């Protein structure tokens, strides 16, 4: 299936992404990449001392993975660029959790340029139990069918 262009995208379109299981390598790799070695992410004893069952993945790792999952979905948008995110961290992502996203198109609008439009999607990231762990919106500039 080819990527959907602006005119082919309907408000209300919903689809799911594949999932990914969070491993220790994700958390430690992200810590190394960002320099964020906060104890909650790298120390099980600390995480348990503040009420979590184990270390918690970085919130921004969840957002980054949500973006990657979105780009691996069977439904693809003819994206040019992401314009911004409005995002909430609503629950912990633990090592061993399997996360996936539900995508829903919530708005679209034309731009000054006749070859592109803007689509707003809602992204809901859930774990294997169906708990919402992160949620928000992403504005994406997409190609139009014709100028």
C-alpha positions as CSV (number, residue, x, y, z in Angstrom):
1,X,0.0,0.0,0.0
2,X,1.4,3.4,-0.9
3,X,1.4,6.3,1.5
4,X,-1.8,8.2,1.9
5,X,-1.8,11.8,0.6
6,X,-3.7,14.7,2.1
7,X,-6.9,14.2,0.0
8,X,-6.9,10.4,0.8
9,X,-6.8,10.9,4.6
10,X,-10.1,11.1,6.4
11,X,-10.7,12.5,9.9
12,X,-11.6,9.5,12.0
13,X,-9.3,7.1,10.2
14,X,-7.9,4.7,12.9
15,X,-5.2,2.0,12.8
16,X,-2.8,0.2,15.0
17,X,0.9,-0.1,14.9
18,X,3.0,-3.2,15.4
19,X,4.4,-3.6,18.9
20,X,7.9,-3.7,20.4
21,X,9.1,-5.3,23.7
22,X,11.2,-2.9,25.8
23,X,14.5,-4.5,26.7
24,X,17.3,-3.4,28.9
25,X,19.3,-2.5,25.8
26,X,16.7,0.1,24.9
27,X,16.9,1.8,28.3
28,X,20.7,1.7,28.6
29,X,21.2,2.7,25.0
30,X,18.9,5.6,25.4
31,X,20.6,6.6,28.6
32,X,24.0,6.5,26.8
33,X,22.7,8.4,23.8
34,X,21.1,11.2,25.9
35,X,23.3,11.2,29.0
36,X,20.2,10.7,31.2
37,X,21.3,8.2,33.8
38,X,18.7,9.2,36.4
39,X,18.4,6.5,39.0
40,X,14.8,5.7,38.1
41,X,16.0,4.4,34.7
42,X,19.2,2.6,35.7
43,X,18.8,1.4,39.4
44,X,16.2,-1.2,40.3
45,X,16.7,-0.6,44.0
46,X,16.0,3.1,43.7
47,X,13.0,2.5,41.5
48,X,11.6,0.0,44.0
49,X,12.3,2.5,46.9
50,X,9.9,5.0,45.3
51,X,7.2,2.5,44.5
52,X,7.9,1.0,41.1
53,X,8.4,-2.7,40.6
54,X,11.6,-2.1,38.6
55,X,13.4,0.5,36.6
56,X,11.2,2.7,34.4
57,X,12.1,3.5,30.8
58,X,12.7,7.1,30.0
59,X,9.5,9.0,29.0
60,X,11.2,10.4,25.9
61,X,12.2,6.9,24.9
62,X,8.5,6.0,24.9
63,X,7.8,9.0,22.7
64,X,10.7,8.1,20.3
65,X,9.4,4.5,20.1
66,X,5.8,5.7,19.5
67,X,7.2,7.7,16.5
68,X,9.0,4.7,15.2
69,X,6.0,2.4,15.6
70,X,3.9,5.0,13.8
71,X,6.3,4.8,10.9
72,X,6.1,1.0,10.8
73,X,2.3,0.8,10.7
74,X,0.5,-0.8,7.7
75,X,-1.2,2.6,7.1
76,X,1.4,5.2,6.0
77,X,0.9,8.9,5.6
78,X,2.8,10.7,2.8
79,X,4.7,12.7,5.4
80,X,7.1,15.5,4.6
81,X,8.0,16.5,8.2
82,X,6.7,16.3,11.8
83,X,5.7,19.8,12.9
84,X,5.3,19.1,16.7
85,X,4.1,17.0,19.5
86,X,1.8,17.6,22.4
87,X,2.5,14.7,24.7
88,X,1.6,13.3,28.1
89,X,3.3,10.6,30.1
90,X,0.4,8.8,31.9
91,X,2.0,5.6,33.2
92,X,5.3,3.8,33.5
93,X,6.9,1.7,30.8
94,X,8.9,-1.1,32.4
95,X,11.6,-3.3,31.0
96,X,9.7,-6.3,29.5
97,X,6.6,-4.3,28.6
98,X,5.3,-4.7,25.1
99,X,4.1,-1.4,23.8
100,X,2.0,-0.6,20.7
101,X,0.1,2.5,19.5
102,X,-3.4,3.2,18.2
103,X,-3.4,6.1,15.7
104,X,-6.4,8.2,15.0
105,X,-6.6,11.2,12.6
106,X,-8.3,14.0,14.5
107,X,-7.9,17.0,12.1
108,X,-6.6,18.2,8.8
109,X,-6.1,21.6,7.2
110,X,-4.8,23.1,4.0
111,X,-1.6,25.2,3.9
112,X,-0.6,28.2,1.8
113,X,1.4,25.8,-0.4
114,X,-0.9,23.9,-2.8
115,X,1.3,20.7,-2.8
116,X,0.9,20.0,1.0
117,X,-1.5,19.9,3.9
118,X,-1.3,19.4,7.6
119,X,-2.8,16.3,9.4
120,X,-3.1,16.0,13.2
121,X,-3.0,12.5,14.6
122,X,-3.8,11.3,18.1
123,X,-1.3,8.6,19.3
124,X,-2.2,6.4,22.2
125,X,0.6,4.2,23.4
126,X,-0.5,1.1,25.5
127,X,1.3,-1.8,27.1
128,X,0.5,-5.5,26.9
129,X,-2.2,-5.1,29.6
130,X,-4.0,-2.4,27.6
131,X,-2.9,0.4,30.1
132,X,-2.4,3.7,28.4
133,X,1.2,4.7,29.2
134,X,1.6,7.7,26.9
135,X,-0.7,9.8,24.8
136,X,-0.7,12.9,22.7
137,X,-1.0,14.5,19.3
138,X,1.4,14.9,16.4
139,X,1.0,17.5,13.6
140,X,2.4,16.2,10.3
141,X,2.9,18.0,7.0
142,X,1.9,15.6,4.2
143,X,2.0,15.7,0.4
144,X,-1.1,16.4,-1.6
145,X,-2.2,14.4,-4.6
146,X,-1.9,17.4,-6.9
147,X,-0.9,21.0,-6.7
